[in-house]
Amino acid sequence: MRNRWWIALLALGALYGQDRQPGQGVNFYSKEKEAALGAQLAGEMRQHTTPAASAAVSDYVKRVGDRLAAHLPNDWTWQIATVREDPGAPTHEPVALPGGYIFVSEYLIADAHSEAEFAGMLAHAMAHVVDRHWARGETRADLAAVTYVPAGGSPPAIPLGVLAFQRAFELEADYLAVKTMAAAGFDPAGLAAYIERMQPKPGQMSQVFSSFPDRDKRVAELQKAIAQLPAAAYQSGDEFARVQSLVRIPAPAPHLIR
């Protein structure tokens, strides 16, 4: 859920123009309005991103998504696109929009060491949608505060309470992701390995002002969840390596948000 505030900027006017309806629990958004919002945000996202040049790469990503979706407890219609930009830096986490719209960066494909690592991050993003984290987060936060820009044009200030919820949502998505990976035949240890390697180390970023959970705690929680799964033998072919060879990443990385 990296860099969520910039998508929120796109949606501010639309959200205030919609009537909020009570949802289940603490979620004020109906699934219908959540899906409509996702469709609108996805349209905005497409205007600011470039589709992957290789159809083979896009097709592969969609097939992995379909394989994961078959084991997710939801009725969303998934729309998974592959883009050249990297809005989820530094971990290259796919952008997960409400309603089932997922935007996967080619940087994730390039930096994953295995199909399991790639599938883990995609499963994590899809778990955010299933857990309805966008709507649940917005229920708890005043969007005007999230997108408040202080005088002088400095970057938006995100309230600490919002960041705390984002960290909790990351852990929740991790838990569902490993269960989904295992059910789909992907080694869930791949997600733990990727997070341990790619998330900034403790001390490299302020935990108070981060939307990441503590890396070591996060990896420990992942390993705990994996240990609770039934023993299984996971196999992976060489298709991921072939797809990875089709990805061409320029340097330096053209991050969508700097």
C-alpha positions in Angstrom: 0.0 0.0 0.0 2.9 2.3 -0.8 2.3 6.0 -1.8 -1.5 5.8 -1.3 -1.8 9.5 -0.7 -1.1 10.3 -4.4 -4.0 8.2 -5.5 -6.1 9.7 -2.8 -5.4 13.1 -4.4 -7.0 11.9 -7.6 -10.0 10.6 -5.8 -10.7 13.5 -3.4 -13.4 15.2 -5.4 -15.0 12.0 -6.4 -15.2 10.7 -2.8 -16.8 13.9 -1.5 -19.3 13.8 -4.2 -20.5 10.3 -3.2 -22.9 9.3 -0.4 -21.3 7.0 2.0 -23.5 4.0 3.0 -23.0 1.9 6.1 -21.1 -1.3 5.3 -20.4 -4.3 7.5 -18.5 -3.7 10.7 -16.5 -0.5 10.6 -16.6 -0.2 6.9 -18.8 2.7 5.7 -18.6 1.8 2.0 -20.9 -0.6 0.2 -19.2 -3.1 -2.1 -21.0 -1.5 -5.1 -19.6 2.0 -4.3 -16.2 0.5 -3.5 -16.1 -1.1 -7.0 -17.2 2.1 -8.6 -14.5 4.0 -6.9 -11.9 1.4 -7.9 -13.0 1.7 -11.6 -12.6 5.5 -11.4 -9.2 5.3 -9.8 -8.1 2.6 -12.2 -8.9 5.0 -15.1 -6.8 7.7 -13.5 -4.0 5.2 -13.0 -4.0 4.1 -16.6 -3.5 7.8 -17.6 -0.3 7.9 -15.6 1.2 4.6 -16.4 2.6 2.8 -19.5 1.5 -0.8 -20.2 4.1 -3.5 -20.4 5.5 -3.7 -24.0 5.5 -7.5 -24.0 2.1 -9.3 -24.3 3.8 -12.4 -23.0 4.7 -10.6 -19.7 1.1 -9.3 -19.3 -0.4 -12.6 -20.1 1.8 -14.4 -17.6 1.0 -11.9 -14.8 -2.8 -12.4 -15.5 -2.5 -16.2 -15.3 -0.7 -16.1 -12.0 -3.4 -13.7 -10.8 -6.1 -16.1 -12.0 -4.4 -19.0 -10.2 -4.4 -17.0 -6.9 -7.9 -15.6 -7.4 -9.3 -19.1 -7.5 -8.3 -19.5 -3.9 -9.4 -16.2 -2.5 -12.7 -15.8 -0.6 -14.3 -13.0 -2.6 -16.5 -12.2 -5.6 -14.5 -9.3 -7.1 -13.9 -9.2 -10.8 -10.1 -9.0 -11.1 -8.5 -6.6 -13.5 -4.7 -7.1 -13.4 -2.5 -5.0 -15.5 1.3 -4.8 -15.9 3.0 -1.4 -16.1 6.5 -0.1 -16.6 6.4 2.5 -13.8 7.1 1.7 -10.2 4.6 3.3 -7.9 5.3 0.7 -5.2 8.9 1.4 -4.5 11.0 0.4 -2.7 9.5 -3.1 -2.5 7.7 -2.8 -5.9 4.4 -3.8 -4.2 1.6 -3.8 -6.8 -1.0 -1.0 -6.5 -4.2 -2.6 -5.2 -7.3 -0.5 -5.9 -10.7 -1.2 -4.4 -12.9 -3.5 -6.5 -10.2 -5.8 -7.8 -7.9 -3.5 -9.9 -4.3 -4.4 -9.5 -1.3 -2.7 -11.2 1.9 -4.8 -11.3 5.2 -3.1 -11.9 7.7 -4.7 -14.2 10.3 -3.9 -11.5 8.7 -6.5 -9.3 9.2 -9.1 -12.0 12.8 -8.0 -12.5 13.7 -8.0 -8.8 11.9 -11.2 -7.7 14.3 -14.2 -7.4 11.7 -16.8 -8.1 8.1 -17.3 -9.2 7.1 -17.8 -5.6 8.5 -14.4 -4.6 6.6 -12.7 -7.5 3.4 -14.6 -6.7 3.7 -13.7 -3.0 3.7 -10.0 -3.7 0.8 -10.3 -6.1 -1.1 -12.4 -3.6 -0.3 -9.7 -1.0 -1.8 -7.0 -3.2 -4.9 -9.1 -4.0 -5.3 -9.7 -0.2 -5.6 -6.0 0.3 -8.6 -5.9 -2.0 -10.3 -9.0 -0.4 -9.8 -7.5 3.1 -11.2 -4.2 1.8 -8.3 -2.3 3.3 -8.9 0.8 1.2 -12.5 1.3 2.3 -11.7 0.3 5.9 -8.8 2.7 6.0 -10.8 5.6 4.6 -13.5 4.9 7.2 -11.0 5.6 9.9 -9.3 8.6 8.3 -10.5 12.0 7.2 -9.4 12.2 3.6 -8.9 15.9 3.9 -6.2 15.3 6.5 -4.5 12.6 4.5 -4.2 14.9 1.5 -3.5 18.1 3.4 -0.7 20.1 1.8 1.1 22.5 4.2 1.8 26.0 3.2 4.8 26.2 0.9 3.9 23.2 -1.1 5.7 20.5 0.9 4.7 16.9 0.5 1.4 15.8 2.0 1.4 15.0 5.7 -0.1 11.7 6.7 -1.5 11.4 10.2 0.3 8.9 12.4 -2.9 7.1 13.2 -3.4 6.4 9.5 0.1 5.0 9.2 -0.5 2.7 12.1 -3.6 1.3 10.4 -1.6 0.9 7.2 1.0 -1.1 9.0 -1.7 -3.4 10.5 -3.2 -3.8 7.1 0.2 -5.0 5.7 0.4 -7.7 8.3 -3.2 -8.8 7.6 -2.6 -9.0 3.9 0.6 -11.0 4.5 -1.4 -13.6 6.5 -4.0 -14.1 3.8 -1.4 -14.0 1.1 0.6 -17.0 2.5 -2.6 -19.0 2.9 -3.6 -18.2 -0.7 -0.2 -19.0 -2.1 -0.1 -22.4 -0.5 -3.6 -23.3 -1.7 -2.6 -22.2 -5.2 0.6 -24.3 -5.2 3.2 -21.5 -4.7 5.8 -21.8 -1.9 4.7 -19.2 0.7 8.3 -18.9 1.9 8.8 -16.9 -1.2 6.9 -13.9 0.2 9.0 -14.0 3.4 12.2 -14.2 1.5 11.3 -11.3 -0.7 10.2 -9.0 2.1 13.4 -9.8 4.1 15.5 -8.9 1.1 13.6 -5.9 -0.3 12.1 -4.0 2.6 14.4 -1.4 4.1 16.3 -2.7 7.1 15.5 -1.5 10.6 17.3 1.8 11.2 17.2 2.8 7.5 13.8 4.4 7.9 11.8 5.9 10.8 9.3 3.3 12.0 7.0 6.0 13.4 6.6 7.6 10.0 6.6 4.5 7.9 3.6 2.6 6.5 5.7 -0.5 6.6 5.6 -2.8 9.6 9.0 -3.4 11.3 10.8 -5.7 8.8 12.0 -8.2 11.3 8.6 -8.4 13.0 6.9 -8.8 9.6 9.2 -11.6 8.5 8.7 -13.3 11.9 4.9 -13.1 11.5 5.1 -14.5 8.0 7.2 -17.4 9.2 4.8 -18.1 12.0 1.9 -18.1 9.6 3.7 -20.4 7.2 4.6 -22.8 10.0 0.9 -23.2 10.7 0.1 -24.4 7.2 -0.1 -28.1 6.3 3.2 -29.6 5.0 3.3 -29.5 1.2 5.8 -29.9 -1.7 5.8 -26.9 -4.0 7.1 -27.0 -7.5 7.9 -24.2 -9.9 8.7 -24.4 -13.6 11.0 -22.2 -15.7 8.3 -20.0 -17.2 9.0 -17.2 -14.7 12.6 -17.1 -15.8 11.6 -16.8 -19.4 9.1 -14.0 -18.6 11.7 -12.2 -16.5 14.1 -12.3 -19.5 11.5 -10.2 -21.5 11.5 -7.4 -19.0 13.8 -4.5 -19.8 14.3 -2.1 -16.9 16.0 1.2 -17.8 18.3 2.9 -15.3 17.6 4.9 -13.2 14.2 3.6 -12.3 11.5 6.0 -13.6 9.4 5.9 -10.4 5.9 7.3 -10.8 6.3 9.2 -7.5 9.6 10.5 -6.3 
